[in-house]
Amino acid sequence: MCRNIRPLHNFAPPATEAEVHDAALQYVRKLSGSTRPSQVNAEAFDRAVNAVAHATRHLLDELVTTAPPKDREVEAAKARARAAERYAR
């Protein structure tokens, strides 16, 4: 999976539309193999991003969990600590 796509489920506050769109954009970029489509493919690229974002929002709205929501700041601090340990070697 692309490292830039982050989990969006079970966070407080919930994922924003911008986060969902950004994840969809990263996914479509990965699948298409390009970060910026040609003018000929731009419309198809944008439709794909919107379709993936729409499906992602539906998925996030329908997922159920009994675990308490994760705190974004705590999770970010854990990720920074893992990165510091990994790159300090």
C-alpha atoms as an extended CHARMM CRD file, in Angstrom:
* protein
*
        89  EXT
         1         1  MET       CA              0.0000000000        0.0000000000        0.0000000000  PROA      1               0.0000000000
         2         2  CYS       CA              1.1080000000        3.5390000000       -0.6450000000  PROA      2               0.0000000000
         3         3  ARG       CA              2.7950000000        4.9870000000        2.4310000000  PROA      3               0.0000000000
         4         4  ASN       CA              1.0520000000        8.3340000000        1.9720000000  PROA      4               0.0000000000
         5         5  ILE       CA             -2.4040000000        6.8270000000        2.4400000000  PROA      5               0.0000000000
         6         6  ARG       CA             -3.2320000000        6.9160000000        6.1350000000  PROA      6               0.0000000000
         7         7  PRO       CA             -5.9470000000        5.0640000000        8.0480000000  PROA      7               0.0000000000
         8         8  LEU       CA             -9.0250000000        7.2640000000        8.3560000000  PROA      8               0.0000000000
         9         9  HSD       CA            -11.3290000000        5.0610000000       10.4210000000  PROA      9               0.0000000000
        10        10  ASN       CA            -12.0030000000        5.4590000000       14.1510000000  PROA      10              0.0000000000
        11        11  PHE       CA            -10.4000000000        8.8180000000       14.8140000000  PROA      11              0.0000000000
        12        12  ALA       CA            -11.6770000000       11.7040000000       16.8890000000  PROA      12              0.0000000000
        13        13  PRO       CA            -12.5720000000       13.9900000000       15.2180000000  PROA      13              0.0000000000
        14        14  PRO       CA            -13.6900000000       11.9280000000       12.2050000000  PROA      14              0.0000000000
        15        15  ALA       CA            -11.8960000000       12.2040000000        8.8780000000  PROA      15              0.0000000000
        16        16  THR       CA            -12.6620000000       15.3850000000        6.9830000000  PROA      16              0.0000000000
        17        17  GLU       CA            -13.7600000000       15.5380000000        3.3610000000  PROA      17              0.0000000000
        18        18  ALA       CA            -10.3180000000       16.9420000000        2.5190000000  PROA      18              0.0000000000
        19        19  GLU       CA             -8.5930000000       13.9230000000        4.1120000000  PROA      19              0.0000000000
        20        20  VAL       CA            -10.8770000000       11.5390000000        2.2340000000  PROA      20              0.0000000000
        21        21  HSD       CA            -10.2060000000       13.3860000000       -1.0410000000  PROA      21              0.0000000000
        22        22  ASP       CA             -6.4450000000       13.3970000000       -0.4380000000  PROA      22              0.0000000000
        23        23  ALA       CA             -6.4400000000        9.6440000000        0.2240000000  PROA      23              0.0000000000
        24        24  ALA       CA             -8.4970000000        9.0530000000       -2.9340000000  PROA      24              0.0000000000
        25        25  LEU       CA             -6.1090000000       11.2310000000       -4.9380000000  PROA      25              0.0000000000
        26        26  GLN       CA             -3.0930000000        9.2730000000       -3.6700000000  PROA      26              0.0000000000
        27        27  TYR       CA             -4.8080000000        5.9910000000       -4.5220000000  PROA      27              0.0000000000
        28        28  VAL       CA             -5.6600000000        7.0680000000       -8.0730000000  PROA      28              0.0000000000
        29        29  ARG       CA             -2.1500000000        8.4620000000       -8.5770000000  PROA      29              0.0000000000
        30        30  LYS       CA             -0.6860000000        5.1410000000       -7.4880000000  PROA      30              0.0000000000
        31        31  LEU       CA             -2.9510000000        3.1160000000       -9.7820000000  PROA      31              0.0000000000
        32        32  SER       CA             -2.4960000000        5.3770000000      -12.7860000000  PROA      32              0.0000000000
        33        33  GLY       CA              1.2480000000        5.7170000000      -12.3450000000  PROA      33              0.0000000000
        34        34  SER       CA              1.1920000000        9.4890000000      -12.7040000000  PROA      34              0.0000000000
        35        35  THR       CA              0.9350000000       12.3770000000      -10.3030000000  PROA      35              0.0000000000
        36        36  ARG       CA             -0.5350000000       14.6970000000      -12.9080000000  PROA      36              0.0000000000
        37        37  PRO       CA             -2.5400000000       13.3050000000      -15.8170000000  PROA      37              0.0000000000
        38        38  SER       CA             -2.2980000000       14.6530000000      -19.3430000000  PROA      38              0.0000000000
        39        39  GLN       CA             -5.0530000000       17.0090000000      -20.5010000000  PROA      39              0.0000000000
        40        40  VAL       CA             -6.6270000000       14.1500000000      -22.4360000000  PROA      40              0.0000000000
        41        41  ASN       CA             -6.8660000000       12.0270000000      -19.2830000000  PROA      41              0.0000000000
        42        42  ALA       CA             -7.6380000000       14.7820000000      -16.7520000000  PROA      42              0.0000000000
        43        43  GLU       CA            -11.4080000000       14.3030000000      -16.8310000000  PROA      43              0.0000000000
        44        44  ALA       CA            -11.1740000000       10.5260000000      -16.3360000000  PROA      44              0.0000000000
        45        45  PHE       CA             -8.6030000000       11.0530000000      -13.5700000000  PROA      45              0.0000000000
        46        46  ASP       CA            -10.8610000000       13.5490000000      -11.7420000000  PROA      46              0.0000000000
        47        47  ARG       CA            -13.8900000000       11.2600000000      -12.1020000000  PROA      47              0.0000000000
        48        48  ALA       CA            -11.8750000000        8.4010000000      -10.6210000000  PROA      48              0.0000000000
        49        49  VAL       CA            -10.7490000000       10.5230000000       -7.6700000000  PROA      49              0.0000000000
        50        50  ASN       CA            -14.3470000000       11.5970000000       -6.9920000000  PROA      50              0.0000000000
        51        51  ALA       CA            -15.6450000000        8.0130000000       -7.2650000000  PROA      51              0.0000000000
        52        52  VAL       CA            -12.9870000000        6.6790000000       -4.8860000000  PROA      52              0.0000000000
        53        53  ALA       CA            -13.6230000000        9.5310000000       -2.4240000000  PROA      53              0.0000000000
        54        54  HSD       CA            -17.3730000000        8.8270000000       -2.5560000000  PROA      54              0.0000000000
        55        55  ALA       CA            -16.8440000000        5.0970000000       -1.9320000000  PROA      55              0.0000000000
        56        56  THR       CA            -14.3940000000        5.8620000000        0.8710000000  PROA      56              0.0000000000
        57        57  ARG       CA            -16.8460000000        8.1930000000        2.6100000000  PROA      57              0.0000000000
        58        58  HSD       CA            -19.5790000000        5.5290000000        2.3950000000  PROA      58              0.0000000000
        59        59  LEU       CA            -17.2170000000        2.9180000000        3.8030000000  PROA      59              0.0000000000
        60        60  LEU       CA            -16.1440000000        5.1330000000        6.7010000000  PROA      60              0.0000000000
        61        61  ASP       CA            -19.7750000000        5.9930000000        7.4860000000  PROA      61              0.0000000000
        62        62  GLU       CA            -20.7810000000        2.3250000000        7.5940000000  PROA      62              0.0000000000
        63        63  LEU       CA            -17.8590000000        0.8170000000        9.5240000000  PROA      63              0.0000000000
        64        64  VAL       CA            -18.6550000000       -0.1180000000       13.1280000000  PROA      64              0.0000000000
        65        65  THR       CA            -16.1970000000       -0.6140000000       15.9670000000  PROA      65              0.0000000000
        66        66  THR       CA            -16.3440000000       -1.0680000000       19.7230000000  PROA      66              0.0000000000
        67        67  ALA       CA            -12.8400000000        0.3710000000       20.2080000000  PROA      67              0.0000000000
        68        68  PRO       CA            -12.6010000000        3.9180000000       21.5090000000  PROA      68              0.0000000000
        69        69  PRO       CA            -11.6470000000        6.5270000000       18.8860000000  PROA      69              0.0000000000
        70        70  LYS       CA             -7.9350000000        7.1850000000       18.4820000000  PROA      70              0.0000000000
        71        71  ASP       CA             -6.5160000000       10.6280000000       19.1200000000  PROA      71              0.0000000000
        72        72  ARG       CA             -4.8230000000       12.0680000000       16.0310000000  PROA      72              0.0000000000
        73        73  GLU       CA             -2.0880000000       13.8280000000       18.0030000000  PROA      73              0.0000000000
        74        74  VAL       CA             -1.1920000000       10.7080000000       19.9890000000  PROA      74              0.0000000000
        75        75  GLU       CA             -1.0490000000        8.5970000000       16.8120000000  PROA      75              0.0000000000
        76        76  ALA       CA              1.1070000000       11.2300000000       15.0830000000  PROA      76              0.0000000000
        77        77  ALA       CA              3.5090000000       11.2750000000       18.0450000000  PROA      77              0.0000000000
        78        78  LYS       CA              3.7840000000        7.4650000000       17.9060000000  PROA      78              0.0000000000
        79        79  ALA       CA              4.5430000000        7.6500000000       14.1720000000  PROA      79              0.0000000000
        80        80  ARG       CA              7.2260000000       10.2950000000       14.7310000000  PROA      80              0.0000000000
        81        81  ALA       CA              8.8290000000        8.1410000000       17.4510000000  PROA      81              0.0000000000
        82        82  ARG       CA              8.8400000000        5.0950000000       15.1290000000  PROA      82              0.0000000000
        83        83  ALA       CA             10.3920000000        7.1660000000       12.3480000000  PROA      83              0.0000000000
        84        84  ALA       CA             13.0430000000        8.6060000000       14.6460000000  PROA      84              0.0000000000
        85        85  GLU       CA             13.9880000000        5.1120000000       15.8130000000  PROA      85              0.0000000000
        86        86  ARG       CA             14.0160000000        3.7230000000       12.2720000000  PROA      86              0.0000000000
        87        87  TYR       CA             16.1660000000        6.5130000000       10.7940000000  PROA      87              0.0000000000
        88        88  ALA       CA             18.5280000000        6.8590000000       13.7810000000  PROA      88              0.0000000000
        89        89  ARG       CA             20.2050000000        3.5630000000       12.8950000000  PROA      89              0.0000000000
